[in-house]
Amino acid sequence: MARLGLFAYGSLVSPASAERTLGRSVSASGPVVLRSFRRRWTTVRDNHGSEKTFARRSDDSLPAHVLGLNLEASDDPSGAPNGVVLELGEEELERLDLRELRYDRFAVTGHVDPPSGLDEVFAYRAKPAHHAPRPPDDAIVIASYAGFVEAAFGALGPGERELYLATTGRPPVEIAEAVLVIDRSIPPGNPRDW
């Protein structure tokens, strides 16, 4: 049986986040970097029509879009994103597919540095309909998401938070405190905090 893994570069860097989706304790190998890619704030979700809608805490307004992290191809080795590799079974990858519904899973095995020792490693990148190289009007990044991801990298060890920030950059839109106001059947394991 093939040994499979996932390169995590955002909220799944946190063992607690992965455990919520997988229903078991996880251990990650890393930190690692993913060569030939960069991490950007270019995944977009329609905040009014998706499975969950968030309102700004400051005024209860409903932003039109929410941005999340994404992987994009890159020739610049200095921007290679850091992260971890989670070893998973095929059924667990399918559970993550449900969580990452705006993303496509794709193979990155030869790009993980140092190599993971697994037979195949995957990552997620935004589906074309959810890829926004330029943020749409009235988009936000949910503060709990940005803070959670930053804390996960801080827990990886010395310098990992700083490398995350350096290889990601600041979100190109407002970071807003927001609260879930509509739940339209959020898939199992999909976070409700962002």
C-alpha positions as CSV (number, residue, x, y, z in Angstrom):
1,M,0.0,0.0,0.0
2,A,1.4,3.4,-1.0
3,R,2.3,5.9,1.8
4,L,0.5,9.2,1.1
5,G,0.9,12.6,2.5
6,L,-0.3,16.2,2.3
7,F,1.9,19.3,2.2
8,A,0.0,21.7,4.6
9,Y,0.8,25.4,4.2
10,G,-2.1,27.2,6.0
11,S,-4.5,26.2,8.8
12,L,-3.7,22.5,8.4
13,V,-0.2,23.2,9.8
14,S,-1.9,23.2,13.1
15,P,-2.3,19.6,14.5
16,A,-5.6,20.7,16.2
17,S,-7.0,21.8,12.8
18,A,-6.0,18.6,11.1
19,E,-7.3,16.5,14.0
20,R,-10.7,18.2,13.8
21,T,-11.1,17.0,10.2
22,L,-9.5,13.6,10.5
23,G,-10.9,12.6,13.9
24,R,-7.5,11.4,15.1
25,S,-4.2,12.6,16.5
26,V,-1.8,13.7,13.9
27,S,2.0,14.1,13.8
28,A,3.7,16.1,11.0
29,S,7.1,15.9,9.5
30,G,8.7,19.2,9.1
31,P,9.1,21.9,8.8
32,V,9.6,21.6,5.1
33,V,9.4,23.9,2.1
34,L,7.7,23.4,-1.3
35,R,10.0,24.3,-4.2
36,S,8.6,25.9,-7.4
37,F,5.6,27.4,-5.6
38,R,4.6,30.5,-3.7
39,R,1.8,31.1,-1.1
40,R,-0.6,34.0,-1.7
41,W,-3.9,35.3,-0.5
42,T,-5.7,34.4,-3.8
43,T,-8.4,31.9,-2.9
44,V,-11.8,33.6,-2.9
45,R,-15.2,32.6,-1.5
46,D,-18.5,34.2,-2.2
47,N,-19.5,35.2,1.3
48,H,-23.2,35.6,0.4
49,G,-23.8,32.3,-1.5
50,S,-21.3,29.7,-0.1
51,E,-21.9,27.2,2.7
52,K,-21.1,29.8,5.3
53,T,-21.6,33.6,5.6
54,F,-19.7,35.9,8.0
55,A,-20.5,39.4,9.2
56,R,-18.0,42.0,10.4
57,R,-18.2,42.3,14.2
58,S,-17.8,46.1,14.0
59,D,-21.0,46.8,12.1
60,D,-22.7,43.5,11.2
61,S,-22.2,44.2,7.5
62,L,-21.7,41.2,5.2
63,P,-18.6,41.5,3.0
64,A,-19.1,40.2,-0.5
65,H,-16.0,37.9,-0.5
66,V,-13.6,36.2,1.8
67,L,-10.0,35.5,0.9
68,G,-7.8,32.5,1.9
69,L,-4.4,31.2,1.2
70,N,-3.4,29.5,-2.0
71,L,-0.4,27.9,-3.8
72,E,0.7,29.3,-7.2
73,A,3.6,28.1,-9.4
74,S,6.7,30.3,-9.1
75,D,10.3,30.3,-10.4
76,D,11.5,32.4,-7.4
77,P,13.2,30.0,-4.9
78,S,13.3,32.7,-2.2
79,G,9.4,32.6,-2.0
80,A,9.1,28.8,-1.5
81,P,6.4,28.4,1.2
82,N,7.2,26.6,4.4
83,G,4.8,24.0,6.0
84,V,4.6,20.4,7.1
85,V,3.8,17.0,5.6
86,L,1.0,15.0,7.2
87,E,1.0,11.3,6.5
88,L,-2.6,10.2,5.5
89,G,-4.6,7.3,4.2
90,E,-6.6,7.5,1.0
91,E,-9.9,7.9,3.0
92,E,-8.4,10.7,4.9
93,L,-7.4,12.5,1.7
94,E,-11.1,12.2,0.7
95,R,-12.2,13.8,4.0
96,L,-9.8,16.6,3.3
97,D,-11.2,17.0,-0.2
98,L,-14.6,17.7,1.5
99,R,-13.0,20.3,3.8
100,E,-11.1,22.0,1.0
101,L,-14.1,22.2,-1.3
102,R,-12.7,25.3,-3.2
103,Y,-9.4,23.6,-3.9
104,D,-8.1,20.9,-6.2
105,R,-5.7,18.3,-4.8
106,F,-2.6,17.8,-6.9
107,A,0.7,15.9,-6.6
108,V,3.8,17.8,-5.3
109,T,6.0,14.9,-4.3
110,G,9.2,16.0,-6.0
111,H,8.9,19.6,-4.8
112,V,9.0,18.8,-1.0
113,D,12.3,19.8,0.5
114,P,13.6,17.9,2.4
115,P,12.0,14.8,0.7
116,S,9.3,13.3,2.9
117,G,10.1,9.6,2.3
118,L,6.4,9.1,1.3
119,D,5.4,7.5,-2.0
120,E,3.2,10.5,-3.0
121,V,2.6,13.9,-1.5
122,F,-0.3,16.1,-2.4
123,A,-1.2,19.8,-1.8
124,Y,-4.3,21.9,-2.5
125,R,-4.6,24.9,-4.8
126,A,-7.6,27.0,-5.6
127,K,-10.0,25.7,-8.3
128,P,-10.0,28.1,-11.3
129,A,-13.4,29.5,-10.3
130,H,-12.0,30.4,-6.8
131,H,-8.6,31.8,-7.9
132,A,-8.5,35.6,-7.6
133,P,-5.0,36.9,-8.6
134,R,-6.5,40.3,-7.7
135,P,-9.0,40.6,-4.9
136,P,-12.6,41.4,-5.7
137,D,-14.3,44.5,-4.3
138,D,-15.4,44.2,-0.7
139,A,-13.2,41.2,0.2
140,I,-11.8,40.6,3.6
141,V,-9.5,38.1,5.3
142,I,-11.2,36.8,8.5
143,A,-9.0,37.8,11.5
144,S,-9.4,34.4,13.3
145,Y,-8.1,32.6,10.2
146,A,-5.1,34.9,9.8
147,G,-4.3,34.7,13.5
148,F,-4.8,30.9,13.6
149,V,-2.4,30.3,10.7
150,E,0.2,32.6,12.1
151,A,0.1,30.9,15.5
152,A,0.4,27.5,13.8
153,F,3.6,28.5,12.2
154,G,4.9,30.1,15.4
155,A,4.4,26.7,17.1
156,L,6.6,25.0,14.4
157,G,9.8,26.3,15.8
158,P,12.2,29.2,15.7
159,G,12.0,31.3,12.6
160,E,9.0,29.5,11.1
161,R,6.5,32.2,11.8
162,E,8.9,34.8,10.3
163,L,9.5,32.6,7.2
164,Y,5.7,32.2,6.8
165,L,5.3,36.0,6.9
166,A,8.2,36.6,4.6
167,T,7.0,34.1,2.0
168,T,3.3,35.1,2.2
169,G,3.1,38.8,2.6
170,R,0.3,40.8,4.2
171,P,-3.2,40.2,2.9
172,P,-4.1,42.6,0.1
173,V,-7.5,43.4,1.8
174,E,-8.8,44.3,5.3
175,I,-8.3,41.8,8.1
176,A,-11.6,41.9,9.8
177,E,-13.0,40.4,13.0
178,A,-16.0,38.4,11.8
179,V,-18.6,36.0,13.1
180,L,-20.5,33.2,11.4
181,V,-24.1,34.3,10.8
182,I,-25.4,31.7,8.3
183,D,-24.5,28.0,8.2
184,R,-25.7,26.3,5.0
185,S,-24.6,22.8,5.7
186,I,-20.9,23.3,6.3
187,P,-19.2,20.0,5.3
188,P,-17.8,17.8,8.1
189,G,-14.3,18.9,9.2
190,N,-14.6,22.3,7.5
191,P,-13.8,25.1,10.0
192,R,-16.6,27.2,11.3
193,D,-14.4,30.0,12.7
194,W,-13.5,31.2,9.2
